Amino acid sequence: MPNAPFLPHSAMTQTKPRDVQFLPIATDTIILRSRSWTRLRFEIEYALSKGTTANSYLIQADKTALIDPPGETFTQKYLDALQQRFNITDIDYVIIGHVNPNRAKTLKALFQIAPQVKFVCSNPGAINLRKALENEDLPILVMKREENLDLGSGHNLQFIPTPNPRYPDHLCTYDPQTEILYTDKLFGAHICGDQVFDEGWKIFVEDRRYYYDCLMAPHARQIETALDKIYDLSLRMYAPNHGPLVRSGLIDLTEAYRQWSKEQTNQDNSVALIYASAYGNTATLAQAIARGITKAGVAVESINSEFVEPEEIKTAVEKASGFVIGSPTLGGHAPTQIQTALGIILSTAAKSKLAGVFGSFGWSGEAVDILESKLKDAGYRFGFEPIRVKFKPDEKTLQMCEEAGVDFAQALKKAKKVKAPSQPSTNVEQAVGRIIGSLCVVTAKQGDISSAMLASWVSQASFNPPGLTIAVAKDRALESLMYSGSGFVLNVLKEGNHLGLMKHFLKPFSPGEDRFAGVEIEEAGNGSPALTDALAYVECSVKSRMECGDHWLVYATVDNGKVFNNEGVTAVHYRKTGTHY
């Protein structure tokens, strides 16, 4: 089947209109890709701003099934495109991998046009669907693992519940006729392009890893369970909700998911992240905090208190090194499930465990105040200042939540190091420490978010094109702005004039704090801040990243540069050990 070339994000125009792309992908099977070429939503997994596709699928056999219609952003465009090509009244089933309020508008509009359809979902999905569509009499088929749905012509669909705290109703659908597994949120990526399949799949690795780290890492235990459930299936293709279909890289991506999940579950430290969410906003905050914790090398056990038994909360809190609890405010109070979780924490968690509190609200935020007060009175220390967010979080808020998660994880790791006796550096560590580098400050800005870090692991990497490498620790706030396609500025510090800037960028910043307060800057050509007290700066574009233990090695090409002082000498950073900066 011909495959349109992949169009990288840098080549996309910001004004390219949203559309719905149709393509046959297997026997009796069509994909409908609702494409958004720019960032779709302010959630942490969309932060790379490479657009996304909302993938839907149509199986036309003796019976017709529509799988995973898109969210409300595409409602009208999707239904118009569908009606132009098919008779919607011929659709027998609408299969839903997970239900959320964003998808409700499309499902409601579809049901009005095609009242003959039966919805197919998991049992938690049925509960959510009736609530979202405000209709207790919806025709719903609740599918369990042992149940099939026969569409005829060999399309005898099988259903595999794969729940996790973020998506407790998550359901995969397997078609043995085409050997396609419709994976809903699993194995996706937020990237938009013309390419439908993943030929040349290595170009998608970074985007898929980022998607996993944001959405799946906090649920690593449940992801391992899901992988076990699909292990024995004969598979040709993964058909996810977002991004290219997984065909060429199927085996590699499956193994990567297992490896990444094992890395999470094998961490020495873990955090119990407990929350409830009325409209999805608190869940979004939880996701951003979890992202910060996991990128700093601490595992997260994410728990949606609305869908677990109290015993599960108790077990998670007991084994965790710290806990974070989040709540919406409903009628001036926290939901009953959160009140129950708080009671379990107060009676179970040792006072030495680090605590965190967050939540969203509409008109008042009493729930966060209640949680904070109860935990303070009980003697718990907080890993970050309580986070209160009114209505939907924006880009800066999510960045602040991610940084709060990083701080929390770093505090846990620091406490563990204090307990362990320090050891003198080995000969090898001392030798490695003699490798020196120039002192630089890396600065970057994307939209309303800006960040910076002091760097000494910088090296020129190529002459043509002029390129350099920078090692960025995984837990640095700036790391989120250093993905392929991003721009940044490398500020080279001047010997004799470097101590002030060095001290400024070495100090601890609170989550969301302005890194450039009190620092003289000018805007570089790529929009990132340039330090006017530096010796020189270069404007760079990230081309690729390589994972190197606890750092990412970023390769970037130089687009422009400026020298402020032709007579100055580059400041150099000397170390005596290779175990720290």
Secondary structure, DSSP 8 states (H G I E B T S, - for coil): --------GGGS-TT---EEEEEEEETTEEEEEEEESS---SSGGGTT---EEEEEEEEESSSEEEE----GGGHHHHHHHHHHHS-GGG--EEE-S---HHHHHHHHHHHHH-TT-EEEE-HHHHHHHHHHTT-TT--EEE--TT-EEE-STT-EEEEEE---SS-TT-EEEEETTTTEEEEETTT------S--B-TTGGGGHHHHHHHIIIIIGGGHHHHHHHHHHHTTS--SEEEESSSSBBSTTHHHHHHHHHHHHHHHHT-S-EEEEEE--SSSHHHHHHHHHHHHHHHTT-EEEEEEGGGS-HHHHHHHHHH-SEEEEE---BTTB--HHHHHHHHHHHHHS-TTSEEEEEEEESS--HHHHHHHHHHHHTT--BSS--EEEESS--HHHHHHHHHHHHHHHHHHHHHHHHHS------HHHHHHHT--EE-EEEEEEETTEEEEEEE--EEEEETTTTEEEEEEETT-GGGGG-STT-EEEEEE-BTTS-HHHHHHHHS---TT--TTTT--EEE-TTS-EEETTSSEEEEEEEEEEEEETTEEEEEEEEEEEEES-TT--B-EE--S-SS--
